Amino acid sequence: MKRKVMLGALLWTLLITLLHIQQNVGFSNLVRKVEVMRGERPADLIVGFLPVT
């Protein structure tokens, strides 16, 4: 019984984590960030523009 509860809790945590990543980050964006961190891909430079009046 105890093993069944632990397995259920582990699967639930994994499911919630995967859903969170998909909804908030997206797997393609996550893969791109991991490639940049591992040095397989150069980082994208994003330059913002703030108009001054």
Biopython code that builds the backbone (N, CA, C, O; Angstrom):
import numpy as np
from Bio.PDB.StructureBuilder import StructureBuilder

atoms = [
    (1, "MET", "N", (0.835, -1.201, 0.000)),
    (1, "MET", "CA", (0.000, 0.000, 0.000)),
    (1, "MET", "C", (0.871, 1.252, 0.000)),
    (1, "MET", "O", (0.610, 2.201, -0.740)),
    (2, "LYS", "N", (1.910, 1.246, 0.839)),
    (2, "LYS", "CA", (2.771, 2.420, 0.946)),
    (2, "LYS", "C", (3.495, 2.681, -0.379)),
    (2, "LYS", "O", (3.650, 3.833, -0.786)),
    (3, "ARG", "N", (3.932, 1.627, -1.040)),
    (3, "ARG", "CA", (4.624, 1.756, -2.326)),
    (3, "ARG", "C", (3.674, 2.316, -3.387)),
    (3, "ARG", "O", (4.076, 3.123, -4.224)),
    (4, "LYS", "N", (2.425, 1.886, -3.345)),
    (4, "LYS", "CA", (1.420, 2.348, -4.308)),
    (4, "LYS", "C", (1.159, 3.851, -4.139)),
    (4, "LYS", "O", (1.023, 4.576, -5.125)),
    (5, "VAL", "N", (1.091, 4.303, -2.912)),
    (5, "VAL", "CA", (0.874, 5.728, -2.638)),
    (5, "VAL", "C", (2.074, 6.549, -3.101)),
    (5, "VAL", "O", (1.907, 7.608, -3.708)),
    (6, "MET", "N", (3.276, 6.069, -2.820)),
    (6, "MET", "CA", (4.484, 6.793, -3.242)),
    (6, "MET", "C", (4.586, 6.858, -4.762)),
    (6, "MET", "O", (4.953, 7.897, -5.312)),
    (7, "LEU", "N", (4.266, 5.758, -5.447)),
    (7, "LEU", "CA", (4.301, 5.740, -6.907)),
    (7, "LEU", "C", (3.259, 6.698, -7.473)),
    (7, "LEU", "O", (3.533, 7.417, -8.434)),
    (8, "GLY", "N", (2.074, 6.709, -6.886)),
    (8, "GLY", "CA", (1.025, 7.630, -7.324)),
    (8, "GLY", "C", (1.437, 9.085, -7.135)),
    (8, "GLY", "O", (1.199, 9.917, -8.011)),
    (9, "ALA", "N", (2.048, 9.393, -6.005)),
    (9, "ALA", "CA", (2.495, 10.759, -5.734)),
    (9, "ALA", "C", (3.604, 11.169, -6.695)),
    (9, "ALA", "O", (3.637, 12.307, -7.163)),
    (10, "LEU", "N", (4.509, 10.244, -6.988)),
    (10, "LEU", "CA", (5.591, 10.531, -7.928)),
    (10, "LEU", "C", (5.056, 10.782, -9.333)),
    (10, "LEU", "O", (5.475, 11.729, -9.999)),
    (11, "LEU", "N", (4.139, 9.942, -9.781)),
    (11, "LEU", "CA", (3.538, 10.133, -11.110)),
    (11, "LEU", "C", (2.747, 11.438, -11.179)),
    (11, "LEU", "O", (2.804, 12.143, -12.186)),
    (12, "TRP", "N", (2.016, 11.759, -10.128)),
    (12, "TRP", "CA", (1.243, 13.002, -10.085)),
    (12, "TRP", "C", (2.176, 14.213, -10.171)),
    (12, "TRP", "O", (1.898, 15.157, -10.910)),
    (13, "THR", "N", (3.263, 14.190, -9.429)),
    (13, "THR", "CA", (4.225, 15.284, -9.452)),
    (13, "THR", "C", (4.845, 15.433, -10.833)),
    (13, "THR", "O", (5.003, 16.550, -11.327)),
    (14, "LEU", "N", (5.194, 14.322, -11.455)),
    (14, "LEU", "CA", (5.764, 14.349, -12.804)),
    (14, "LEU", "C", (4.756, 14.911, -13.803)),
    (14, "LEU", "O", (5.121, 15.728, -14.648)),
    (15, "LEU", "N", (3.517, 14.493, -13.722)),
    (15, "LEU", "CA", (2.473, 14.983, -14.630)),
    (15, "LEU", "C", (2.266, 16.487, -14.465)),
    (15, "LEU", "O", (2.213, 17.215, -15.456)),
    (16, "ILE", "N", (2.151, 16.950, -13.244)),
    (16, "ILE", "CA", (1.948, 18.381, -12.992)),
    (16, "ILE", "C", (3.143, 19.183, -13.484)),
    (16, "ILE", "O", (2.967, 20.265, -14.044)),
    (17, "THR", "N", (4.356, 18.673, -13.286)),
    (17, "THR", "CA", (5.559, 19.375, -13.742)),
    (17, "THR", "C", (5.577, 19.489, -15.259)),
    (17, "THR", "O", (5.866, 20.557, -15.798)),
    (18, "LEU", "N", (5.271, 18.398, -15.952)),
    (18, "LEU", "CA", (5.261, 18.428, -17.420)),
    (18, "LEU", "C", (4.180, 19.376, -17.957)),
    (18, "LEU", "O", (4.418, 20.113, -18.914)),
    (19, "LEU", "N", (3.016, 19.357, -17.349)),
    (19, "LEU", "CA", (1.953, 20.276, -17.778)),
    (19, "LEU", "C", (2.344, 21.733, -17.531)),
    (19, "LEU", "O", (2.050, 22.604, -18.350)),
    (20, "HIS", "N", (2.998, 21.992, -16.418)),
    (20, "HIS", "CA", (3.449, 23.348, -16.096)),
    (20, "HIS", "C", (4.470, 23.837, -17.127)),
    (20, "HIS", "O", (4.396, 24.973, -17.594)),
    (21, "ILE", "N", (5.419, 22.971, -17.473)),
    (21, "ILE", "CA", (6.430, 23.355, -18.469)),
    (21, "ILE", "C", (5.761, 23.644, -19.806)),
    (21, "ILE", "O", (6.090, 24.634, -20.458)),
    (22, "GLN", "N", (4.832, 22.797, -20.219)),
    (22, "GLN", "CA", (4.178, 22.986, -21.513)),
    (22, "GLN", "C", (3.366, 24.281, -21.533)),
    (22, "GLN", "O", (3.404, 25.012, -22.523)),
    (23, "GLN", "N", (2.647, 24.571, -20.478)),
    (23, "GLN", "CA", (1.794, 25.756, -20.457)),
    (23, "GLN", "C", (2.584, 27.058, -20.324)),
    (23, "GLN", "O", (2.237, 28.052, -20.963)),
    (24, "ASN", "N", (3.621, 27.070, -19.519)),
    (24, "ASN", "CA", (4.305, 28.312, -19.200)),
    (24, "ASN", "C", (5.586, 28.555, -19.995)),
    (24, "ASN", "O", (5.953, 29.707, -20.226)),
    (25, "VAL", "N", (6.263, 27.506, -20.412)),
    (25, "VAL", "CA", (7.540, 27.679, -21.105)),
    (25, "VAL", "C", (7.461, 27.132, -22.517)),
    (25, "VAL", "O", (7.894, 27.793, -23.461)),
    (26, "GLY", "N", (6.929, 25.964, -22.674)),
    (26, "GLY", "CA", (6.898, 25.280, -23.957)),
    (26, "GLY", "C", (8.160, 24.442, -24.105)),
    (26, "GLY", "O", (9.259, 24.887, -23.774)),
    (27, "PHE", "N", (7.988, 23.242, -24.598)),
    (27, "PHE", "CA", (9.129, 22.335, -24.683)),
    (27, "PHE", "C", (10.144, 22.781, -25.716)),
    (27, "PHE", "O", (11.340, 22.568, -25.520)),
    (28, "SER", "N", (9.706, 23.400, -26.823)),
    (28, "SER", "CA", (10.660, 23.846, -27.841)),
    (28, "SER", "C", (11.541, 24.961, -27.288)),
    (28, "SER", "O", (12.742, 24.992, -27.558)),
    (29, "ASN", "N", (10.965, 25.862, -26.528)),
    (29, "ASN", "CA", (11.742, 26.934, -25.913)),
    (29, "ASN", "C", (12.686, 26.378, -24.846)),
    (29, "ASN", "O", (13.815, 26.849, -24.708)),
    (30, "LEU", "N", (12.229, 25.384, -24.100)),
    (30, "LEU", "CA", (13.061, 24.766, -23.075)),
    (30, "LEU", "C", (14.255, 24.050, -23.707)),
    (30, "LEU", "O", (15.374, 24.141, -23.204)),
    (31, "VAL", "N", (14.017, 23.341, -24.806)),
    (31, "VAL", "CA", (15.104, 22.639, -25.504)),
    (31, "VAL", "C", (16.119, 23.643, -26.027)),
    (31, "VAL", "O", (17.324, 23.403, -25.949)),
    (32, "ARG", "N", (15.645, 24.766, -26.559)),
    (32, "ARG", "CA", (16.532, 25.815, -27.071)),
    (32, "ARG", "C", (17.404, 26.386, -25.946)),
    (32, "ARG", "O", (18.598, 26.614, -26.138)),
    (33, "LYS", "N", (16.805, 26.614, -24.778)),
    (33, "LYS", "CA", (17.569, 27.143, -23.644)),
    (33, "LYS", "C", (18.620, 26.153, -23.155)),
    (33, "LYS", "O", (19.724, 26.549, -22.784)),
    (34, "VAL", "N", (18.279, 24.869, -23.153)),
    (34, "VAL", "CA", (19.246, 23.850, -22.740)),
    (34, "VAL", "C", (20.393, 23.782, -23.733)),
    (34, "VAL", "O", (21.546, 23.625, -23.330)),
    (35, "GLU", "N", (20.099, 23.898, -25.038)),
    (35, "GLU", "CA", (21.161, 23.890, -26.046)),
    (35, "GLU", "C", (22.099, 25.076, -25.864)),
    (35, "GLU", "O", (23.309, 24.934, -26.036)),
    (36, "VAL", "N", (21.564, 26.235, -25.523)),
    (36, "VAL", "CA", (22.402, 27.414, -25.285)),
    (36, "VAL", "C", (23.268, 27.189, -24.044)),
    (36, "VAL", "O", (24.454, 27.518, -24.055)),
    (37, "MET", "N", (22.691, 26.637, -22.981)),
    (37, "MET", "CA", (23.452, 26.408, -21.754)),
    (37, "MET", "C", (24.554, 25.381, -21.959)),
    (37, "MET", "O", (25.611, 25.479, -21.336)),
    (38, "ARG", "N", (24.326, 24.396, -22.823)),
    (38, "ARG", "CA", (25.345, 23.373, -23.090)),
    (38, "ARG", "C", (26.369, 23.825, -24.120)),
    (38, "ARG", "O", (27.350, 23.119, -24.354)),
    (39, "GLY", "N", (26.168, 24.979, -24.741)),
    (39, "GLY", "CA", (27.121, 25.507, -25.706)),
    (39, "GLY", "C", (26.941, 24.950, -27.103)),
    (39, "GLY", "O", (27.818, 25.125, -27.949)),
    (40, "GLU", "N", (25.834, 24.287, -27.366)),
    (40, "GLU", "CA", (25.580, 23.717, -28.680)),
    (40, "GLU", "C", (25.006, 24.740, -29.653)),
    (40, "GLU", "O", (24.994, 24.509, -30.862)),
    (41, "ARG", "N", (24.542, 25.844, -29.142)),
    (41, "ARG", "CA", (23.870, 26.845, -29.958)),
    (41, "ARG", "C", (24.198, 28.221, -29.389)),
    (41, "ARG", "O", (24.210, 28.399, -28.171)),
    (42, "PRO", "N", (24.465, 29.198, -30.258)),
    (42, "PRO", "CA", (24.727, 30.537, -29.723)),
    (42, "PRO", "C", (23.445, 31.169, -29.172)),
    (42, "PRO", "O", (22.343, 30.900, -29.649)),
    (43, "ALA", "N", (23.619, 31.996, -28.178)),
    (43, "ALA", "CA", (22.473, 32.670, -27.561)),
    (43, "ALA", "C", (21.959, 33.769, -28.475)),
    (43, "ALA", "O", (22.735, 34.446, -29.150)),
    (44, "ASP", "N", (20.657, 33.937, -28.487)),
    (44, "ASP", "CA", (20.042, 35.010, -29.258)),
    (44, "ASP", "C", (20.167, 36.309, -28.474)),
    (44, "ASP", "O", (19.870, 36.358, -27.280)),
    (45, "LEU", "N", (20.605, 37.354, -29.153)),
    (45, "LEU", "CA", (20.717, 38.656, -28.522)),
    (45, "LEU", "C", (19.465, 39.457, -28.847)),
    (45, "LEU", "O", (19.184, 39.740, -30.012)),
    (46, "ILE", "N", (18.726, 39.816, -27.826)),
    (46, "ILE", "CA", (17.509, 40.583, -28.012)),
    (46, "ILE", "C", (17.771, 42.002, -27.512)),
    (46, "ILE", "O", (18.094, 42.221, -26.345)),
    (47, "VAL", "N", (17.625, 42.955, -28.424)),
    (47, "VAL", "CA", (17.888, 44.346, -28.085)),
    (47, "VAL", "C", (16.537, 45.061, -28.052)),
    (47, "VAL", "O", (15.777, 45.035, -29.020)),
    (48, "GLY", "N", (16.264, 45.688, -26.934)),
    (48, "GLY", "CA", (15.005, 46.419, -26.804)),
    (48, "GLY", "C", (15.186, 47.878, -27.194)),
    (48, "GLY", "O", (16.306, 48.389, -27.225)),
    (49, "PHE", "N", (14.093, 48.533, -27.486)),
    (49, "PHE", "CA", (14.125, 49.947, -27.855)),
    (49, "PHE", "C", (13.117, 50.690, -27.000)),
    (49, "PHE", "O", (11.924, 50.386, -27.009)),
    (50, "LEU", "N", (13.615, 51.667, -26.262)),
    (50, "LEU", "CA", (12.743, 52.517, -25.473)),
    (50, "LEU", "C", (12.811, 53.930, -26.044)),
    (50, "LEU", "O", (13.861, 54.570, -25.981)),
    (51, "PRO", "N", (11.720, 54.417, -26.595)),
    (51, "PRO", "CA", (11.763, 55.770, -27.164)),
    (51, "PRO", "C", (11.903, 56.824, -26.059)),
    (51, "PRO", "O", (11.300, 56.705, -24.993)),
    (52, "VAL", "N", (12.686, 57.826, -26.327)),
    (52, "VAL", "CA", (12.895, 58.904, -25.369)),
    (52, "VAL", "C", (12.229, 60.148, -25.946)),
    (52, "VAL", "O", (12.477, 60.545, -27.085)),
    (53, "THR", "N", (11.374, 60.750, -25.119)),
    (53, "THR", "CA", (10.682, 61.963, -25.596)),
    (53, "THR", "C", (11.062, 63.147, -24.748)),
    (53, "THR", "O", (10.586, 64.257, -24.989)),
]
sb = StructureBuilder()
sb.init_structure("model")
sb.init_model(0)
sb.init_chain("A")
sb.init_seg("    ")
for serial, (resi, resn, name, xyz) in enumerate(atoms, 1):
    if name == "N":
        sb.init_residue(resn, " ", resi, " ")
    sb.init_atom(name, np.array(xyz, "f"), 0.0, 1.0, " ", f" {name:<3s}", serial, name[0])
structure = sb.get_structure()
